[in-house]
Amino acid sequence: MAVSPRLVELLRDVSGEILDAQRPIRILRTISWPDDVERAFFAAKARDLPRPTYRPSADFAASVERFRALKARMTGDNEIERFLRETCDSFATAARMLAAVGTKDFYYHSVELYGRPASVSGDRKKTNLDLARHFADVVARFAGPRTDAADRATLAAADVAPDLERRFRAFFTGHEIRVTLSDAIAAKAVASSDEVRLKRSARFSARDLAQLEFHEGHVHVATALNGRAQPFCPFIGYSSPRTTRTQEGLAVLTEFLTGSTSLERLSRLSDRSLAIQMAEDGADFIQLYLFFVEHGHDESAAFDCARRVCRGGLVEGGAPFTKDVCYLDGLLRATNFLRVALVRGRADLVHLLFTGKIDIDDVPLFGRLSREGLVRQPTFLPAWARDLSYLTAFMSYSAFLGECDLGEERRRYEDRVARAEANL
């Protein structure tokens, strides 16, 4: 059954209003810490808790009411109105979260948006914390050198920027993607549709550069550009909290499929989830900072990692910002969705994930909208999403492994490994 003209008009009109209403909701900008907080922390020899200040906008309360009114207009029992209602709910919760910065309520809204380490993953059994502990255990047991030349952070941000711009120029034909330096971001890099900002004081490795190219560029910038080109719902070119898990999962999966991840990268991702759990249990900023130092991060990186956990919440502990659990959880969900879709012969669903910043749960709706010409196919796709023959072969093998009972084989090979260790 074709989408009715009424729903097409509703999609167009409400999408335009969502695009306008979400403009004040800038999560990372609102909860960022100025550089003087870090300077004061190290001037006190890492003994005093940081004292960040936040200035929540009065527009946040108005945003909550605007999204509530938008949602109330969509009373139908259909996929388009469900999608729009869930989007309004997500932005309204984000606005409430930002209005509550520096309080425990900030944490409760964060959990509603992103989940927490104890949240179950797609199989309803394993948790985000289980995967973080698995990766942490693998990293701890690794017998080889922790870093090689590709992982040594010897490149200054000013040297990385022009190289990254050249790579983006070759991929994003017809679009100029600027790479600039910033003192106002906690992460090493933050991407939008036309700009990637690098932390000015950060040092980068060759593998970091590849991760920026593929994670930030070929996923985050690509989905932003593809989404903003949509004729009926251009708001999917802008970040929405409800799509964070899928978008970060696709970006981390891209690191795996391009060979640009590493044990050091997995350690960072798992350590952040473990630290969020520690903060939920009451660990304060200093305890988190020392945790990251003990796990091999230098002092500056340890501060940044602890800041990622505490920003917006309470530095005294008990109320972290939980967004970083989305990376590993999203990786599991994106991988499992793709292997099921490809084994079932639905390679067309891969491209739908790049039509904009959407969630895996939105794929059925966007498949229908695409068939009816209401959603454009994505212009920019990472190479792995174009080479569907390789991707299908890889995911079909992965799917078969997932169906095997590996318990007996694991015991057999653990015996072989133990005997090999005995002969060293």
FIMI-108099 format. One record per residue (C-alpha): x, z, y. Coordinates in Angstrom, 3 decimals. Example, Ala and Ser with C-alpha at 12.3 -4.5 7.8 and 13.67 -1.06 7.14 Angstrom:
// residues 2
12.300, 7.800, -4.500
13.670, 7.140, -1.060
END
This chain:
// residues 424
0.000, 0.000, 0.000
1.372, -1.023, 3.404
2.003, 1.529, 6.106
-1.017, 1.546, 8.389
-0.677, 0.391, 12.016
-1.676, 3.912, 13.120
1.259, 5.458, 11.236
3.674, 2.826, 12.528
2.592, 3.609, 16.075
2.823, 7.359, 15.385
6.325, 6.953, 13.967
7.434, 5.019, 17.033
5.863, 7.388, 19.562
6.839, 10.702, 17.965
10.353, 9.438, 17.223
10.832, 8.735, 20.911
9.615, 12.217, 21.810
11.863, 13.841, 19.194
14.816, 11.898, 20.567
14.127, 13.271, 24.044
13.227, 16.816, 22.943
16.391, 17.344, 20.899
18.776, 16.614, 23.779
19.262, 20.269, 24.903
19.961, 21.421, 21.316
23.738, 21.164, 21.030
24.672, 23.700, 18.391
28.468, 23.517, 18.265
28.778, 23.235, 22.034
26.596, 26.323, 22.588
28.468, 28.551, 20.125
32.007, 27.389, 20.940
34.630, 29.901, 22.078
36.865, 29.229, 25.101
40.614, 29.143, 24.501
41.196, 32.411, 26.352
39.485, 34.261, 23.467
42.212, 33.082, 21.100
44.977, 33.858, 23.591
43.662, 37.404, 24.075
43.444, 37.924, 20.307
47.095, 37.050, 19.746
48.221, 38.870, 22.894
46.775, 42.001, 21.254
48.768, 41.152, 18.090
45.563, 40.406, 16.135
44.476, 44.060, 16.296
41.410, 43.817, 18.552
38.180, 42.009, 17.766
37.639, 38.873, 19.881
35.005, 39.145, 22.593
33.375, 35.738, 23.004
30.525, 35.356, 25.469
27.625, 32.942, 25.112
25.304, 31.431, 27.678
22.157, 30.308, 25.859
20.105, 27.863, 27.884
16.612, 28.702, 29.088
15.691, 25.254, 27.762
15.846, 26.532, 24.168
12.550, 28.421, 24.424
10.934, 25.364, 25.960
12.317, 23.250, 23.118
10.681, 25.514, 20.537
7.300, 25.047, 22.209
7.767, 21.312, 22.584
8.556, 20.835, 18.902
5.682, 23.106, 17.936
3.309, 20.918, 19.962
4.755, 17.744, 18.442
4.321, 19.093, 14.935
0.701, 20.023, 15.640
-0.089, 16.353, 16.293
0.816, 15.417, 12.717
-1.860, 16.706, 10.394
-1.934, 13.918, 7.834
-0.962, 14.245, 4.184
1.520, 11.358, 4.023
5.282, 10.916, 3.830
5.773, 9.767, 7.426
4.025, 12.777, 8.920
5.727, 15.126, 6.436
9.109, 13.731, 7.500
8.280, 14.147, 11.187
6.890, 17.675, 10.683
10.025, 18.785, 8.806
12.217, 17.286, 11.513
10.302, 19.184, 14.208
10.578, 22.410, 12.205
14.338, 21.927, 11.852
14.938, 21.398, 15.556
12.629, 24.294, 16.495
14.559, 26.619, 14.170
17.849, 25.385, 15.657
16.547, 26.148, 19.152
15.491, 29.656, 18.062
18.927, 30.154, 16.508
20.698, 29.170, 19.734
18.441, 31.420, 21.790
19.583, 34.307, 19.552
23.368, 33.782, 19.797
25.358, 36.989, 19.533
22.650, 38.785, 17.531
21.768, 39.231, 13.874
18.732, 36.977, 14.346
21.180, 34.103, 14.848
22.310, 34.599, 11.241
18.765, 34.631, 9.848
17.981, 31.299, 11.510
21.323, 29.903, 10.328
20.443, 30.752, 6.723
17.066, 29.059, 7.151
18.794, 25.885, 8.338
21.900, 25.722, 6.163
21.531, 28.220, 3.322
24.139, 30.796, 2.357
26.816, 31.242, -0.338
24.277, 32.777, -2.744
21.816, 29.885, -2.304
21.269, 27.962, -5.521
22.372, 24.351, -5.715
20.436, 21.405, -7.100
20.365, 22.667, -10.706
18.640, 25.903, -9.550
21.257, 27.869, -11.533
24.673, 27.523, -9.920
25.233, 28.763, -6.397
27.380, 27.535, -3.540
29.568, 30.573, -4.185
30.074, 29.521, -7.827
31.561, 26.179, -6.779
33.724, 27.815, -4.107
35.099, 30.280, -6.669
35.697, 27.448, -9.148
37.773, 25.488, -6.640
39.605, 28.642, -5.530
40.485, 29.399, -9.159
41.753, 25.845, -9.761
43.893, 25.988, -6.634
45.309, 29.387, -7.633
46.233, 28.107, -11.120
47.815, 24.846, -9.970
51.396, 24.840, -11.216
52.732, 21.965, -9.123
53.894, 21.928, -5.508
51.043, 22.799, -3.152
51.934, 20.115, -0.658
53.837, 16.856, -0.630
54.931, 14.675, 2.266
51.376, 13.394, 2.844
50.140, 16.954, 3.405
52.768, 18.156, 5.864
51.224, 18.641, 9.287
53.925, 17.048, 11.417
51.784, 14.802, 13.643
50.615, 15.914, 17.084
47.058, 15.101, 18.140
48.389, 12.855, 20.907
50.218, 10.775, 18.282
47.256, 10.626, 15.891
44.709, 9.461, 18.490
45.975, 5.870, 19.072
46.492, 5.262, 15.338
42.961, 6.452, 14.594
41.545, 4.259, 17.368
43.233, 1.215, 15.790
41.693, 2.020, 12.411
38.239, 2.436, 13.939
38.599, -0.816, 15.885
39.161, -2.674, 12.625
36.133, -1.069, 10.916
33.549, -0.844, 13.727
33.474, -4.468, 14.814
31.790, -4.810, 18.186
31.879, -1.070, 18.948
34.587, 0.833, 20.773
35.140, 4.274, 19.261
37.225, 6.426, 21.559
39.537, 9.102, 20.208
40.124, 11.818, 22.808
41.795, 15.226, 22.945
39.847, 18.412, 23.609
40.570, 22.094, 24.141
36.937, 23.096, 23.577
36.385, 22.550, 19.849
37.049, 24.914, 16.940
37.401, 22.241, 14.239
40.319, 19.832, 14.134
37.882, 17.006, 14.909
34.274, 16.435, 15.994
32.537, 13.044, 15.870
29.682, 11.397, 17.768
28.508, 7.771, 17.756
31.170, 6.523, 20.163
33.835, 9.220, 20.205
35.945, 11.387, 17.943
37.442, 14.426, 19.672
40.632, 15.931, 18.289
41.707, 19.500, 18.950
44.602, 19.092, 21.361
46.705, 21.915, 19.902
46.194, 20.916, 16.251
48.838, 19.348, 14.028
47.891, 16.707, 11.490
49.251, 15.349, 8.227
49.047, 11.775, 6.980
46.259, 12.873, 4.659
44.447, 14.550, 7.573
44.538, 11.187, 9.329
42.954, 9.488, 6.310
40.290, 12.213, 6.125
39.454, 11.660, 9.793
39.200, 7.918, 9.251
36.878, 8.162, 6.256
35.019, 11.480, 6.736
34.426, 11.345, 10.478
34.508, 7.586, 10.979
33.096, 5.862, 7.914
30.348, 8.469, 7.433
29.512, 10.489, 10.569
30.137, 7.782, 13.170
28.715, 5.089, 10.870
25.420, 6.888, 10.243
25.121, 7.621, 13.973
25.498, 3.943, 14.900
23.266, 2.741, 12.073
20.603, 5.284, 12.996
20.586, 4.513, 16.707
20.050, 0.839, 15.884
16.760, 1.607, 14.123
13.758, 0.049, 15.923
11.154, 2.714, 15.062
13.079, 5.968, 14.561
16.351, 5.897, 16.539
16.490, 9.707, 16.563
18.027, 9.503, 13.072
21.196, 8.417, 14.850
21.566, 11.985, 16.101
22.542, 15.078, 14.142
19.664, 17.130, 12.782
20.208, 20.462, 11.004
17.923, 19.442, 8.122
20.252, 16.542, 7.271
23.554, 18.423, 7.576
23.875, 19.126, 3.842
23.455, 15.461, 2.868
25.664, 14.126, 5.648
28.537, 16.525, 4.975
28.141, 15.960, 1.225
28.492, 12.192, 1.694
31.522, 12.736, 3.919
33.305, 14.999, 1.405
32.398, 12.632, -1.459
33.975, 9.848, 0.585
37.189, 11.874, 0.729
37.183, 12.007, -3.077
36.404, 8.305, -3.538
39.106, 7.233, -1.077
41.802, 9.544, -2.444
42.072, 11.348, 0.888
41.201, 14.841, -0.316
43.710, 17.334, -1.668
44.030, 20.837, -3.067
44.772, 22.075, 0.429
41.499, 20.534, 1.635
39.544, 22.036, -1.274
41.150, 25.382, -0.528
39.928, 25.231, 3.087
36.382, 24.371, 2.039
36.164, 27.013, -0.670
37.836, 29.685, 1.482
35.237, 29.156, 4.213
32.373, 29.746, 1.777
34.108, 32.828, 0.385
34.651, 34.102, 3.928
30.983, 33.623, 4.801
30.119, 35.794, 1.810
32.631, 38.401, 2.993
31.065, 38.381, 6.464
27.587, 38.770, 4.980
28.931, 41.805, 3.131
30.210, 43.292, 6.397
33.760, 41.963, 6.889
34.653, 41.689, 10.567
36.664, 38.967, 12.305
40.035, 40.659, 11.755
39.385, 41.064, 8.025
38.420, 37.382, 7.816
41.512, 36.367, 9.770
43.742, 38.339, 7.384
41.927, 36.786, 4.392
42.798, 33.299, 5.622
46.412, 34.293, 6.362
46.746, 35.722, 2.846
45.400, 32.437, 1.466
48.222, 30.440, 3.008
46.795, 29.419, 6.382
49.103, 29.761, 9.357
48.039, 32.103, 12.157
46.423, 29.426, 14.323
44.535, 27.856, 11.393
43.460, 31.310, 10.174
42.033, 32.098, 13.608
40.146, 28.784, 13.667
38.727, 29.364, 10.177
37.593, 32.901, 11.016
36.099, 31.632, 14.267
34.092, 29.004, 12.347
32.511, 31.816, 10.334
31.822, 34.185, 13.234
30.887, 31.831, 16.085
27.380, 32.441, 17.322
26.965, 35.560, 15.165
28.601, 38.979, 15.161
32.387, 39.403, 15.142
31.777, 42.926, 13.800
30.466, 41.431, 10.544
27.098, 41.114, 8.862
25.877, 37.996, 10.699
27.974, 34.842, 10.138
27.276, 31.197, 10.971
26.587, 29.715, 7.525
26.889, 25.953, 8.189
30.125, 25.616, 6.215
28.366, 26.197, 2.882
26.872, 22.707, 3.361
30.118, 20.915, 2.503
30.381, 21.906, -1.152
26.633, 22.156, -1.711
26.154, 18.717, -0.169
28.958, 17.295, -2.302
27.162, 18.389, -5.473
23.801, 17.088, -4.330
25.080, 13.718, -3.097
27.133, 13.130, -6.254
24.294, 14.029, -8.596
21.762, 11.926, -6.688
24.019, 8.868, -6.753
24.853, 9.113, -10.427
21.158, 9.420, -11.367
20.173, 6.542, -9.074
22.919, 4.241, -10.347
22.384, 5.008, -14.033
18.723, 4.101, -13.481
19.763, 0.778, -11.961
18.803, 1.672, -8.369
21.968, 0.650, -6.573
19.828, -0.253, -3.544
19.320, 3.448, -2.825
23.022, 3.869, -1.987
22.708, 1.881, 1.223
19.587, 3.751, 2.285
21.650, 6.936, 2.658
23.560, 5.227, 5.487
20.586, 3.928, 7.496
21.028, 6.988, 9.691
21.371, 10.739, 9.467
18.747, 11.353, 6.809
18.367, 13.756, 3.906
18.338, 12.797, 0.231
14.684, 13.899, 0.116
13.916, 11.187, 2.701
15.148, 8.333, 0.487
11.727, 7.477, -1.051
10.164, 7.200, 2.419
13.015, 5.144, 3.838
12.943, 2.850, 0.823
9.306, 2.108, 1.582
9.950, 1.655, 5.307
12.864, -0.659, 4.519
10.744, -2.852, 2.240
8.176, -3.214, 5.025
10.799, -4.115, 7.629
10.449, -0.895, 9.590
13.989, 0.288, 8.837
17.046, -1.931, 9.196
19.746, -2.078, 6.571
22.928, -0.300, 7.725
25.581, -2.375, 9.444
28.453, 0.017, 8.772
29.164, 1.225, 5.247
32.246, 2.816, 3.673
34.001, 0.525, 1.221
32.865, 2.556, -1.798
29.214, 2.037, -0.836
29.779, -1.729, -0.722
31.584, -1.949, -4.067
28.565, -0.990, -6.144
30.068, -2.385, -9.345
32.921, 0.142, -9.266
30.647, 2.938, -8.054
28.144, 2.337, -10.861
30.905, 2.283, -13.477
32.379, 5.524, -12.157
29.057, 7.332, -11.815
27.813, 6.216, -15.247
30.888, 7.771, -16.832
30.362, 10.922, -14.755
26.700, 11.046, -15.818
27.642, 10.821, -19.503
30.107, 13.692, -19.115
27.351, 15.735, -17.532
25.194, 15.286, -20.630
27.930, 16.319, -23.071
28.287, 19.822, -24.454
31.897, 20.409, -23.576
32.119, 23.975, -24.862
33.762, 23.170, -28.190
36.049, 20.558, -26.668
37.079, 22.983, -23.953
38.058, 25.586, -26.544
40.031, 22.987, -28.509
41.947, 21.758, -25.485
42.502, 25.254, -24.133
44.237, 25.955, -27.445
46.415, 22.840, -26.997
47.305, 23.843, -23.432
48.135, 27.414, -24.505
50.425, 26.105, -27.272
52.099, 23.770, -24.801
52.679, 26.686, -22.414
54.187, 28.716, -25.267
56.750, 25.964, -25.856
57.892, 25.794, -22.246
END
